[in-house]
Structures are given as structure tokens and as C-alpha cells.
Amino acid sequence: MIGSGAGAWVDREAGQLNVPGPIRRSIGLMQATVLLLATLGIALALSAVQLSIAAGQHRGAARARTEDVLTLAEGGATRAAWTLDQELAARVLGGVLATGGFRAARLVDERGEVLAAIRHYDAPRDPLSSRIREWLFRDVLRGERRLTLTVAGRSQFVGMLEVEQEPHALAAGFIRQAQGAVLASLVESLLVGLMLLWISSRLVTSHLHRAAVQLADARPERSDVFRLPVPAVHRDNELGDLLRSTNRMIARLQDSRRELAHVATHDPLTGLPNRLLIRDQLEGALSRARRSGTRVAVLFLDLDRFKAVNDLHGHECGDALLQAIAGALSTAVRDADAVGRLSGDEFLVVGEGIESEDEVVQLVRRVVDAASRRHPLGEREVSATVSVGVAIFPADGEDADALIRNADLAMYRAKRDSGSVWRFYSDEMGGRAAQRVRLEADLALARGRGELELHYQPRYATGTGVIQGCEALVRWRRGGRLVNAARFIALAEDSGLILDIGDFVLDEACRQAAAWNAAGTPLRVAVNISGRQLTDRDLAADVRGALARHGLAPRLLELEVTESVLIGNLERGRALLAGLRDDGVVISVDDFGTGYSSLAYLIGLPAACLKIDRSFVSGPNRSPAVLGMIINMARSLGMRSVAEGVETEAQHAMLCEHGCDEVQGYLLGVPVPASEFAAAFLSGEDARPAVGRRS
């Protein structure tokens, strides 16, 4: 709850202004109410005491009056009773009532016979008077005197004199005295309460009220230091301690708000503005550019092969590299420019006040030179290169989102071209991006539409020419035409759709292998495993489920994992693949030679086959000496060597000469659907197609 005024409070959780009742709103009113109630209670207590005293006094006075009257009439009443003089008795009783305050009198002789009796009957009085009479004076209204006469030296009983006071007069007197006492107590208590209220208000409440008003106007987000004043009279007491504690709390709150604002808008690793803040800075730069008619350059930077730095040197080294590059970028830009970290290894530079394209080129070169160099990180130096995409306001976008998106597209074009270069955005890139979005949307629906299918490419033993197995390759038939595999596989990797496609390939390959085995032509089928399947899924459970679902023997399934995938998840990959190998599944290292090609990770890897990348067979890296070295290394590690991409007889002969165990390629057979594969490669004597025949 944050105060918004002297008498209202803002409920931030409820999102509304809450104005409580008068007692809850003001401590002064609450204090006044408590004091008035307390004084009222004290006044009532004092009144009760005074009433009790008054009641006792009235009762005592009533008894004394009765005794006085009895004493006064005793002589005459005794003579009347001794002589049995009724007339005298009547005069005596009349004298008693004539004194006032009595309503009845009676005289009886020694035998109990009434000599005289007088009673006055009053009109009915108010109920309060009657209740007070019954409550206080019932036992003191009546009085009697025993009449005796001394005869011959002896006291002789001659009669009884009885009198009864008038009760209403007693009650009325008591009520008048009680009313005066209660009123006096109330007035006295009220005056004391008002005096106490005034003193407490002057000493405490007024200071609290002023502090509350000032505190309501304080905002934790204010940059200036807010302090409540501490009155001199309260400097050394509890209220002064409260105000000083409040000042400390507000100071800490302001510090916390500033820290939270910094954390919310800055990257914790590099200290640069994060995505949120750099976008706001870009928006501000665009607003100023619209007013001044200048341009704004947006540079989208991505580090090349940053994952390799983390994998080879550890994440601490990767973090240190990001910090070094952040510092280099901050010093490379102008004072008017801004640098931010978007996420991971992506940075954004906003160049403001651009007058010409040459200024953009100079800014890009400074940024690239600052980031693309060897950075000293402790005891080692790490080389870094960046790919940069450039979008310029207003030509390449009118708002921040469009400029960042287009700079990102240009960066991907730069990275695809070769890395460590920069590219300006063009409309053609936007068209390609739109095509990519449509392609990704269709790919997400491809499996449900039945557009995915598997083609199989055979693999042969070099010594015998006998088919050893085949590789299952996924194909996408979109609108009746096959989509280039390299195009949609890369898209599936980026979008995460590779997980769904990988499930399809694994399940369909196991189903087809089980069908061939049931037909009497058991054939091992190789399936490619992506990095996401290895890290984002329980691959072992998926494989075992597919084998059990189709009743396929594990030895008829081969999993191909590229060395770049393995090196990035070495420990997890080794343990997972070792478990599958123990189940009987064949493990292969695919595309060997394109990644790290290090013996360090091959040693102890649960792989049975080493597949040599096609670039060493039919590509620019082909070399008989390198091939021989890789084949001998595989043999020394107890692995079978498999060469892919065999397209000519000369290549086949070279592989046979170096002792390569198995080969596959267009020379031996192109990938075809399962039905065509069985007819082309699994029929005929010993299923041995002639080497060199194209299918």
C-alpha cells in the first residue's frame, strides 16, 4: 500500500483507490474516539461510586428521620396506649404525619388491638421512582418503637408505635442528587479528555500527520534522496526513532528500486543494455531522427562458432569472451551510439545521427575490427569473428521492430556467405524471409498431411560387393514435388521441428526394417540423429520404444551421430550411446572430418563405424593419403570404415585399395522409396548388384 494523499491510500494489488472510514483514515479521530470512550467509562465509574455514596447517605438519613419521629411521638403514644385513649392516639399519629415525609402511622395496645391508624394514599408516580424506591429504600421506609411504662419499679409493655415514610420523596431526592453527580462527572471527564487529546495531538498526532502527508508525496523511484523531518521535541524519543527508521527504509527502498531497474534493463554478464533497454534506446533515436531528418543505423552482430568456444574451453571462457567483446564494442562506437546484448552471442549497435552511408561503413568497420580479433582471456587468447547485418532507418524500416528484424536477416545472409563479414539489408532478403516463414508453416503440418517419406540408399562391402545395409533419408513431398533436403532439414533444426521429423524417421525406419526382415531379407537400416534429439529428448526411450513397437531386433538398427553433435554433448552422448550399444544397436560417427576430428573424443566412444565425409572422397578435400590415414585410424580403434559420396569407379577403386570396409554413393545406388529399393537392391542372386551400375 503506497500513500497517495493525506486521507487516501492506493491499493496496488487491487489496482484501485481505497478511502477508508473516518476512524480508519485518521489516527487523530481514532485517538479522540478512544479518549472520549475512556473518559466516558471513567465518568460512569465515578458516577457509580458517587451514586453508591449518595444512596448510603439517603438511607442513613431516612433511618435517622424515622428514629427522630418515633422518639418525638413516643411519650404521647405511651400515654395513649396505657390509658387506651383513642382520641389521644389519633392526635399523636396526626402529629407524626404533620411533620412531613411520612404517609402512614399506627398505634396498637399491648393486646395488639389498633387504637388509631392513619394513611395517606398518593397518586401513582413515574416507574423510575418506583424502581428506585423498591431497590434502595424498601428496608428503611418502615420504623417501629416498642412502648413501655415503668410501674412500681418494673418496665411494662403497653403498646407498639409504627410509622412509614413517604417513598416518593426519598426517591426524588436521590434522583436529583444522582443527576447532578453524573452530570458533574461527565463534564469533568470530558474536560480532562479534551485536554489529554489536545496534548497528545500537539506532541504526537500532528507530527505523525505531517509525516504521513510528506510520505504520501514521496515516490521510491525519485532520484533525489527523500527524508522525513524529525521534530526537535521528538529527536530522542520513540517517534523520532520511528521517523529515522522510516527514512532509512525509504533510502533502502530507493536503492533497491534503482538496482532492480538496472537489473531489469541491463545484461547481468556484460553490463550492457538488454533487449528491452536497447530497443527503447532505438525508439528514442528514431524519434530524434524523425525530427532532425537524419538516419539511424542498426547493426545486428552474431559471434561465429561461439558454441565451439564453450565446448572447447568451457562456459567460463565463453562468458569472459562475451565480456571482452562487450567492452571492445563499447569503446569502438561513438558517444551518441548505443550497444546492447540481445541474447546469447547476439549484440545490437544503434548508430544515431547518420548523415551518409560512408558513416555507416566506418561504424561497421570499427565494430568488426573491435570484435574480430584475438582477445586475451587470462592465460589464453581466444580468437573471435562476427557476422554483421545492417539495416538503416528509414529505408529499411520505419520502426524498431522492423529494423531489428531486417538487420537480423542481413546478419544471417552474412553468416551464410562465410562469416566474419557484414551485409546491408535488401528487399530480396525480406522476400526470402517470407518464403522461409511459409515453408516453416507447411513443414510443421507435413507429417500430419502424410507428406514425409523415407528414401533408402544402399551400402556395400568393398571386398565382397554384398549389400550390408542402407541409410534412411527423409524426403518432403510438398505439393507433389520434393523439397531440397538440405533446405528443409536446416529449417527444421532452427525451428525445433527436427524433433517431430526425427520421431517419424526413427519409427518409419524401424517399421520398414521389420517388414524386410519378415520378408526374409534382413537389412540393417541407418538413421541420422540430430543434436536436439540427443539433448532435448530421451533418445534411449524413443529408440527402445520404436524397436519394441515394431518387433525389430536392435542389431538391425544403426544410429548415425555427427562428430559436431557428439563433441557438444560428449559426456551425455557417451553414456546414452553406450546404453544403446549394450542393447545391441549399432552406433556410427557420421561426417567424420568436418568437425574437430580429434582422437580425444573417439577414444572410448561406443561406436562401431566411422563414416568418412564425402568431401574426402569426391569433394575438394579428397586425398588418398588422408583417406588412408582415416581408414587406418578407424581400424586401430576397432571401428569399421564407411565412405560416402562414391561417384566414380576411380574413387571406388581407391577406397578398395586403402582397405575401406564399406562404401555408398551414387555410383552404387541413389536413394529411392522402399518399394523401389526392394526391387532394385534386394532381388537377384545374392543381392549383389554389379559395382558401377547406377540405379
PAFI-78115 format. One record per residue (C-alpha): residue in three letters; y, z, x. Coordinates in steps of 0.02 Angstrom, whole numbers, padded with zeros to 5 digits, always signed. Example, Ala and Ser with C-alpha at 12.3 -4.5 7.8 and 13.67 -1.06 7.14 Angstrom:
BEGIN
Ala-00225+00390+00615
Ser-00053+00357+00684
***
This chain:
BEGIN
Met+00000+00000+00000
Ile+00165-00053+00078
Gly+00328+00012+00006
Ser+00443-00117-00069
Gly+00583-00005-00132
Ala+00636+00171-00170
Gly+00530+00186-00327
Ala+00406+00043-00324
Trp+00255+00002-00219
Val+00166-00161-00180
Asp-00022-00156-00205
Arg-00076-00288-00078
Glu-00258-00281-00132
Ala-00217-00306-00316
Gly-00080-00430-00274
Gln+00047-00355-00395
Leu+00196-00237-00403
Asn+00147-00065-00467
Val+00282+00052-00539
Pro+00203+00222-00573
Gly+00264+00354-00697
Pro+00419+00458-00657
Ile+00321+00605-00588
Arg+00214+00496-00475
Arg+00363+00392-00422
Ser+00475+00535-00359
Ile+00422+00688-00262
Gly+00587+00767-00319
Leu+00537+00753-00501
Met+00364+00815-00460
Gln+00438+00961-00366
Ala+00558+01000-00509
Thr+00417+00995-00634
Val+00309+01111-00530
Leu+00453+01233-00503
Leu+00501+01234-00687
Leu+00321+01263-00739
Ala+00305+01401-00610
Thr+00466+01486-00667
Leu+00412+01469-00847
Gly+00249+01553-00805
Ile+00339+01692-00711
Ala+00460+01713-00857
Leu+00316+01727-00979
Ala+00229+01853-00868
Leu+00387+01957-00852
Ser+00416+01945-01039
Ala+00240+02005-01071
Val+00271+02156-00961
Gln+00437+02193-01046
Leu+00359+02173-01218
Ser+00222+02293-01172
Ile+00352+02419-01115
Ala+00455+02391-01272
Ala+00302+02412-01382
Gly+00262+02576-01299
Gln+00440+02636-01321
His+00441+02589-01505
Arg+00275+02676-01535
Gly+00337+02832-01447
Ala+00499+02831-01545
Ala+00402+02811-01707
Arg+00291+02963-01668
Ala+00442+03068-01618
Arg+00534+03024-01779
Thr+00383+03068-01884
Glu+00367+03236-01797
Asp+00553+03268-01818
Val+00547+03235-02004
Leu+00391+03341-02026
Thr+00473+03484-01931
Leu+00631+03468-02035
Ala+00538+03472-02202
Glu+00404+03597-02150
Gly+00496+03754-02213
Gly+00538+03690-02387
Ala+00368+03610-02407
Thr+00281+03775-02359
Arg+00379+03873-02491
Ala+00344+03742-02623
Ala+00158+03743-02583
Trp+00149+03937-02582
Thr+00239+03953-02747
Leu+00164+03795-02820
Asp+00342+03741-02862
Gln+00329+03558-02906
Glu+00516+03539-02927
Leu+00548+03607-02754
Ala+00413+03497-02685
Ala+00495+03344-02762
Arg+00663+03389-02686
Val+00586+03413-02515
Leu+00498+03244-02521
Gly+00657+03161-02584
Gly+00749+03233-02435
Val+00616+03158-02319
Leu+00639+02983-02390
Ala+00828+03006-02390
Thr+00828+03018-02200
Gly+00788+02831-02196
Gly+00646+02736-02115
Phe+00510+02816-02224
Arg+00431+02738-02376
Ala+00309+02873-02437
Ala+00285+03061-02435
Arg+00158+03178-02519
Leu+00132+03367-02532
Val-00037+03442-02582
Asp-00083+03627-02606
Glu-00221+03721-02523
Arg-00346+03658-02651
Gly-00297+03476-02617
Glu-00205+03453-02779
Val-00048+03348-02768
Leu+00109+03446-02802
Ala+00226+03296-02776
Ala+00215+03116-02708
Ile+00349+02984-02686
Arg+00326+02799-02629
His+00449+02656-02613
Tyr+00375+02480-02630
Asp+00466+02349-02525
Ala+00472+02164-02559
Pro+00346+02058-02455
Arg+00409+02018-02278
Asp+00375+01872-02160
Pro+00198+01853-02090
Leu+00254+01883-01910
Ser+00323+02053-01955
Ser+00163+02096-02046
Arg+00054+02044-01898
Ile+00160+02144-01775
Arg+00152+02297-01890
Glu-00036+02286-01901
Trp-00053+02255-01715
Leu+00066+02384-01642
Phe+00109+02519-01771
Arg-00044+02542-01880
Asp-00090+02707-01797
Val+00087+02779-01784
Leu+00155+02745-01960
Arg+00073+02896-02042
Gly+00101+03078-01998
Glu+00044+03243-02074
Arg+00083+03427-02047
Arg-00031+03570-02091
Leu+00071+03705-02187
Thr+00032+03887-02152
Leu+00112+04054-02202
Thr+00091+04223-02117
Val+00041+04354-02247
Ala+00000+04532-02196
Gly-00004+04476-02014
Arg-00126+04336-02049
Ser-00093+04147-02048
Gln-00144+04073-02214
Phe-00162+03886-02254
Val-00055+03841-02404
Gly-00049+03650-02407
Met-00026+03483-02317
Leu+00133+03379-02296
Glu+00104+03190-02268
Val+00236+03058-02229
Glu+00228+02868-02195
Gln+00363+02769-02106
Glu+00430+02603-02168
Pro+00337+02475-02053
His+00451+02325-02076
Ala+00597+02412-01997
Leu+00493+02457-01845
Ala+00431+02277-01829
Ala+00605+02204-01849
Gly+00674+02314-01714
Phe+00534+02270-01597
Ile+00557+02083-01630
Arg+00743+02093-01593
Gln+00708+02182-01429
Ala+00568+02060-01384
Gln+00675+01907-01416
Gly+00812+01974-01306
Ala+00690+02017-01168
Val+00604+01846-01171
Leu+00768+01751-01176
Ala+00838+01852-01032
Ser+00679+01822-00930
Leu+00683+01635-00964
Val+00866+01619-00916
Glu+00841+01722-00760
Ser+00686+01623-00707
Leu+00770+01457-00745
Leu+00918+01502-00636
Val+00803+01556-00495
Gly+00700+01395-00512
Leu+00855+01285-00510
Met+00917+01374-00356
Leu+00750+01352-00268
Leu+00745+01168-00321
Trp+00918+01138-00252
Ile+00874+01224-00087
Ser+00711+01127-00066
Ser+00795+00964-00113
Arg+00933+00990+00013
Leu+00815+01043+00151
Val+00661+00934+00121
Thr+00656+00814-00026
Ser+00818+00723+00010
His+00763+00688+00189
Leu+00593+00628+00129
His+00677+00515+00001
Arg+00791+00437+00132
Ala+00641+00413+00247
Ala+00541+00331+00106
Val+00684+00210+00068
Gln+00701+00162+00250
Leu+00512+00149+00270
Ala+00504+00035+00118
Asp+00626-00083+00204
Ala+00525-00082+00366
Arg+00410-00230+00399
Pro+00270-00218+00528
Glu+00300-00399+00576
Arg+00481-00367+00628
Ser+00512-00397+00811
Asp+00636-00253+00829
Val+00575-00075+00851
Phe+00587+00022+00688
Arg+00620+00210+00693
Leu+00648+00336+00555
Pro+00792+00455+00594
Val+00743+00638+00620
Pro+00875+00757+00547
Ala+00932+00893+00666
Val+00883+01030+00544
His+00703+00968+00547
Arg+00693+00924+00731
Asp+00572+01067+00771
Asn+00479+01091+00608
Glu+00336+01005+00514
Leu+00447+00875+00431
Gly+00514+00823+00600
Asp+00335+00809+00663
Leu+00292+00702+00511
Leu+00438+00583+00540
Arg+00399+00568+00726
Ser+00215+00536+00687
Thr+00267+00402+00563
Asn+00374+00320+00696
Arg+00228+00318+00816
Met+00113+00247+00682
Ile+00236+00108+00641
Ala+00258+00067+00825
Arg+00069+00054+00846
Leu+00058-00050+00687
Gln+00190-00169+00752
Asp+00099-00183+00918
Ser-00065-00214+00827
Arg+00014-00347+00717
Arg+00084-00436+00869
Glu-00085-00426+00956
Leu-00176-00488+00802
Ala-00051-00630+00781
His-00080-00679+00963
Val-00269-00669+00944
Ala-00262-00769+00782
Thr-00160-00908+00862
His-00221-00913+01043
Asp-00385-00954+01126
Pro-00458-00792+01199
Leu-00534-00879+01351
Thr-00389-00985+01414
Gly-00240-00903+01329
Leu-00185-01073+01264
Pro-00133-01101+01083
Asn-00288-01126+00975
Arg-00316-01264+00847
Leu-00210-01176+00716
Leu-00059-01146+00827
Ile-00060-01313+00919
Arg-00066-01401+00751
Asp+00086-01300+00693
Gln+00174-01345+00855
Leu+00133-01527+00824
Glu+00204-01514+00648
Gly+00364-01441+00719
Ala+00376-01579+00849
Leu+00353-01710+00712
Ser+00492-01632+00607
Arg+00611-01636+00754
Ala+00559-01814+00797
Arg+00596-01874+00619
Arg+00772-01802+00631
Ser+00807-01868+00806
Gly+00717-02035+00789
Thr+00608-02003+00944
Arg+00420-02017+00963
Val+00281-01891+00989
Ala+00127-01923+01095
Val-00037-01836+01052
Leu-00166-01830+01192
Phe-00345-01782+01147
Leu-00442-01728+01303
Asp-00629-01701+01321
Leu-00717-01649+01481
Asp-00854-01765+01541
Arg-01028-01690+01564
Phe-00966-01514+01536
Lys-01137-01463+01471
Ala-01209-01507+01640
Val-01091-01383+01723
Asn-01153-01245+01607
Asp-01335-01293+01634
Leu-01325-01309+01823
His-01202-01170+01867
Gly-01207-01055+01717
His-01089-01019+01574
Glu-00979-00905+01678
Cys-00941-01051+01793
Gly-00910-01160+01640
Asp-00786-01032+01571
Ala-00699-01023+01740
Leu-00685-01213+01742
Leu-00605-01213+01569
Gln-00480-01082+01626
Ala-00439-01182+01783
Ile-00413-01342+01683
Ala-00305-01249+01556
Gly-00194-01187+01697
Ala-00186-01360+01776
Leu-00137-01441+01611
Ser-00003-01310+01578
Thr+00081-01347+01745
Ala+00064-01536+01726
Val+00161-01554+01564
Arg+00348-01539+01536
Asp+00434-01385+01465
Ala+00455-01471+01297
Asp+00269-01515+01286
Ala+00129-01405+01218
Val-00052-01383+01272
Gly-00189-01309+01163
Arg-00377-01288+01162
Leu-00460-01357+01008
Ser-00639-01301+01038
Gly-00771-01303+01174
Asp-00714-01426+01307
Glu-00581-01511+01199
Phe-00394-01493+01232
Leu-00240-01563+01146
Val-00074-01605+01228
Val+00082-01636+01122
Gly+00218-01735+01211
Glu+00385-01715+01122
Gly+00545-01816+01137
Ile+00458-01975+01196
Glu+00579-02122+01215
Ser+00465-02257+01285
Glu+00284-02300+01317
Asp+00311-02277+01504
Glu+00345-02092+01473
Val+00178-02080+01382
Val+00089-02165+01528
Gln+00169-02046+01652
Leu+00120-01896+01546
Val-00060-01957+01531
Arg-00074-01988+01718
Arg-00009-01814+01758
Val-00133-01738+01635
Val-00280-01840+01700
Asp-00236-01804+01882
Ala-00219-01617+01846
Ala-00388-01605+01758
Ser-00491-01736+01852
Arg-00511-01656+02022
Arg-00613-01525+02113
His-00573-01351+02050
Pro-00609-01203+02165
Leu-00709-01075+02067
Gly-00748-00925+02176
Glu-00862-00977+02317
Arg-00893-01153+02250
Glu-00793-01305+02197
Val-00833-01397+02037
Ser-00780-01575+02002
Ala-00714-01617+01830
Thr-00666-01778+01744
Val-00590-01804+01574
Ser-00583-01937+01442
Val-00416-01950+01352
Gly-00368-02030+01188
Val-00184-02060+01147
Ala-00100-02078+00977
Ile+00089-02099+00957
Phe+00200-02050+00811
Pro+00250-02142+00704
Ala+00149-02298+00747
Asp-00023-02216+00744
Gly+00003-02088+00607
Glu+00136-02003+00503
Asp+00064-01827+00502
Ala-00025-01707+00617
Asp-00199-01733+00545
Ala-00191-01922+00560
Leu-00126-01914+00739
Ile-00260-01791+00796
Arg-00396-01893+00710
Asn-00338-02057+00787
Ala-00317-01980+00960
Asp-00496-01915+00942
Leu-00558-02090+00901
Ala-00468-02160+01053
Met-00547-02024+01161
Tyr-00721-02072+01102
Arg-00683-02253+01148
Ala-00628-02195+01321
Lys-00785-02090+01342
Arg-00896-02232+01285
Asp-00816-02353+01405
Ser-00860-02250+01560
Gly-00774-02081+01559
Ser-00630-02019+01664
Val-00516-02149+01582
Trp-00389-02149+01442
Arg-00363-02262+01294
Phe-00224-02290+01167
Tyr-00272-02288+00984
Ser-00282-02455+00895
Asp-00312-02503+00714
Glu-00478-02579+00764
Met-00538-02403+00809
Gly-00493-02341+00637
Gly-00594-02482+00560
Arg-00742-02436+00667
Ala-00723-02254+00617
Ala-00727-02301+00433
Gln-00884-02403+00464
Arg-00960-02254+00553
Val-00922-02141+00405
Arg-01003-02263+00284
Leu-01152-02284+00400
Glu-01174-02095+00413
Ala-01166-02076+00223
Asp-01301-02209+00200
Leu-01408-02134+00338
Ala-01406-01966+00250
Leu-01485-02050+00099
Ala-01602-02165+00195
Arg-01756-02053+00191
Gly-01741-02017+00006
Arg-01723-02203-00028
Gly-01878-02244+00072
Glu-01778-02348+00199
Leu-01850-02264+00354
Glu-02010-02333+00428
Leu-02108-02321+00590
His-02150-02462+00709
Tyr-02280-02439+00844
Gln-02283-02508+01022
Pro-02449-02507+01117
Arg-02480-02428+01287
Tyr-02616-02490+01404
Ala-02711-02427+01555
Thr-02668-02534+01707
Gly-02842-02529+01781
Thr-02946-02575+01627
Gly-02819-02651+01508
Val-02888-02539+01370
Ile-02761-02478+01243
Gln-02726-02294+01272
Gly-02609-02256+01131
Cys-02445-02307+01055
Glu-02267-02246+01036
Ala-02197-02219+00861
Leu-02018-02286+00848
Val-01913-02255+00693
Arg-01828-02402+00608
Trp-01699-02406+00469
Arg-01707-02550+00345
Arg-01535-02545+00267
Gly-01507-02672+00130
Gly-01661-02767+00184
Arg-01604-02783+00366
Leu-01650-02675+00515
Val-01507-02573+00589
Asn-01496-02569+00779
Ala-01596-02414+00829
Ala-01478-02362+00969
Arg-01334-02364+00846
Phe-01405-02254+00709
Ile-01502-02136+00824
Ala-01341-02090+00916
Leu-01255-02066+00748
Ala-01398-01956+00689
Glu-01386-01850+00846
Asp-01198-01823+00823
Ser-01209-01783+00638
Gly-01364-01675+00642
Leu-01463-01796+00532
Ile-01585-01814+00676
Leu-01673-01656+00613
Asp-01718-01738+00448
Ile-01764-01901+00535
Gly-01868-01805+00663
Asp-01965-01721+00522
Phe-02001-01891+00445
Val-02059-01967+00610
Leu-02173-01821+00652
Asp-02252-01816+00480
Glu-02273-02004+00462
Ala-02344-02024+00639
Cys-02473-01888+00606
Arg-02520-01967+00440
Gln-02543-02139+00519
Ala-02641-02071+00668
Ala-02756-01978+00547
Ala-02781-02139+00447
Trp-02828-02239+00605
Asn-02945-02100+00658
Ala-03029-02101+00488
Ala-03050-02291+00503
Gly-03145-02269+00666
Thr-03005-02316+00787
Pro-02939-02151+00855
Leu-02775-02180+00943
Arg-02651-02058+01019
Val-02477-02079+00944
Ala-02323-02028+01044
Val-02170-01957+00954
Asn-01997-01933+01029
Ile-01924-01757+01011
Ser-01735-01733+01007
Gly-01639-01591+01084
Arg-01591-01524+00913
Gln-01775-01513+00862
Leu-01806-01412+01018
Thr-01660-01291+00993
Asp-01616-01289+00808
Arg-01790-01288+00731
Asp-01957-01201+00752
Leu-02036-01355+00831
Ala-02205-01272+00859
Ala-02218-01227+00673
Asp-02165-01403+00622
Val-02295-01485+00736
Arg-02436-01369+00684
Gly-02390-01393+00501
Ala-02395-01584+00516
Leu-02564-01579+00607
Ala-02639-01464+00476
Arg-02564-01561+00331
His-02649-01724+00385
Gly-02802-01651+00469
Leu-02760-01731+00637
Ala-02837-01671+00799
Pro-02698-01609+00918
Arg-02762-01722+01060
Leu-02710-01874+00957
Leu-02527-01821+00956
Glu-02410-01840+01105
Leu-02233-01767+01110
Glu-02107-01856+01221
Val-01959-01749+01278
Thr-01822-01822+01389
Glu-01780-01732+01550
Ser-01598-01710+01495
Val-01659-01615+01342
Leu-01778-01511+01445
Ile-01653-01463+01580
Gly-01531-01399+01449
Asn-01662-01287+01368
Leu-01780-01259+01514
Glu-01845-01084+01482
Arg-01862-01103+01294
Gly-01933-01278+01317
Arg-02064-01224+01441
Ala-02127-01082+01332
Leu-02129-01187+01173
Leu-02213-01339+01251
Ala-02339-01230+01341
Gly-02394-01159+01173
Leu-02416-01334+01100
Arg-02509-01391+01256
Asp-02628-01245+01235
Asp-02657-01307+01056
Gly-02713-01474+01129
Val-02554-01576+01100
Val-02510-01695+01244
Ile-02336-01668+01321
Ser-02239-01807+01410
Val-02075-01812+01505
Asp-01981-01965+01441
Asp-01848-02072+01527
Phe-01880-01992+01696
Gly-01750-02042+01825
Thr-01598-02049+01708
Gly-01558-01863+01715
Tyr-01573-01736+01853
Ser-01742-01798+01922
Ser-01769-01630+02003
Leu-01936-01561+02058
Ala-01870-01387+02019
Tyr-01896-01406+01833
Leu-02050-01518+01843
Ile-02148-01385+01936
Gly-02232-01276+01807
Leu-02184-01390+01662
Pro-02332-01406+01540
Ala-02326-01598+01542
Ala-02473-01716+01560
Cys-02375-01879+01575
Leu-02219-01937+01666
Lys-02136-02089+01585
Ile-02031-02190+01707
Asp-01869-02253+01632
Arg-01859-02442+01604
Ser-01708-02456+01720
Phe-01826-02432+01868
Val-01943-02568+01803
Ser-01835-02704+01729
Gly-01656-02639+01749
Pro-01526-02634+01887
Asn-01611-02486+01971
Arg-01779-02571+01996
Ser-01851-02541+02167
Pro-02034-02549+02222
Ala-02004-02407+02344
Val-01928-02292+02212
Leu-02066-02335+02088
Gly-02198-02295+02218
Met-02114-02130+02256
Ile-02105-02079+02072
Ile-02287-02129+02041
Asn-02347-02031+02194
Met-02244-01880+02140
Ala-02322-01884+01966
Arg-02495-01897+02043
Ser-02461-01750+02159
Leu-02406-01645+02011
Gly-02564-01688+01915
Met-02475-01799+01789
Arg-02515-01975+01729
Ser-02377-02101+01764
Val-02321-02216+01624
Ala-02198-02360+01648
Glu-02100-02429+01501
Gly-01996-02587+01487
Val-02126-02704+01567
Glu-02064-02879+01526
Thr-02136-02994+01660
Glu-02301-03024+01747
Ala-02221-02983+01914
Gln-02167-02813+01852
His-02342-02780+01785
Ala-02421-02831+01949
Met-02302-02720+02048
Leu-02346-02570+01941
Cys-02532-02603+01959
Glu-02510-02618+02147
His-02425-02447+02158
Gly-02559-02366+02051
Cys-02460-02333+01892
Asp-02583-02264+01764
Glu-02514-02341+01602
Val-02386-02472+01551
Gln-02294-02526+01394
Gly-02163-02658+01359
Tyr-02126-02823+01275
Leu-02246-02912+01393
Leu-02388-02812+01316
Gly-02329-02795+01138
Val-02170-02771+01036
Pro-02152-02627+00910
Val-02223-02681+00741
Pro-02263-02594+00575
Ala-02429-02501+00561
Ser-02515-02639+00462
Glu-02471-02772+00591
Phe-02512-02654+00735
Ala-02691-02629+00674
Ala-02718-02816+00656
Ala-02639-02859+00824
Phe-02699-02718+00937
Leu-02844-02627+00857
Ser-02956-02775+00814
Gly-03065-02884+00925
Glu-03191-02842+01057
Asp-03149-02675+01144
Ala-02973-02695+01075
Arg-02919-02770+01243
Pro-02782-02899+01221
Ala-02754-03010+01371
Val-02619-02950+01488
Gly-02466-03058+01469
Arg-02492-03102+01288
Arg-02339-03068+01180
Ser-02370-03003+01004
***
